[in-house]
């Protein structure tokens, strides 16, 4: 990255904050501002997987993603473990602090980090290895200033076991992850990802059995694919959401359709959610343009209701 480009981008550090001002301060007629206590604070992020091809090809890195996020007025970025330059090894402090410093220069938060784990395998040693990975990345998250670490379930029901048996493994593993998260001040947070828990009721049952203030849900409406009304399923999960993912498509009984941003905005506003809404593109095409358009569409719906 050329120094001249970085110097120019530093001058844009205040852009996200200024762009967010109507949302954060509730600008109304005249010069009056709504009291902060009356506002619903929602801020916007982008998930690194949107740039999967660009990261893999070397066309982009986290610093490029941060500059893009600042340029379009986002407040934060989600950094996934497998795009760190050191991966599969843990990043050293120099890498962590360089990202943290750049985020500050651009007026961004690092809201989220994420790993891919498999807790539905019958291999106890493999589960223990992934649990240690999560513990390690909870510590990385704390160092980098992230409040949430995204974790998964895993994909397949192992032969010879019932789903209820495997759910018991999940609950115990998540309890341990929540305990580790409490030690470093980072939420261990499950993304419903169309892998093992397919319905809102299944996800809620796991959340309630884990029963920890340091465990929660990243609500991914695109992961609710076995119902004809994913919005109704998402509304069941909304009270549990610590973070929202919005993608450009949802699935009605496995049939892909464009996401209705008006319905998403209404649901999130109705719930009184305070926190991050993150956008992720999984489509072909220019991910920067797709993310920018998703942000504009959702924000327009949310702020005009």
Order of alpha helices (4+ residues) and beta strands (2+ residues): alpha-alpha-beta-alpha-alpha-beta-alpha-beta-alpha-beta-alpha-beta-alpha-beta-alpha-beta-beta-beta-alpha-beta-alpha
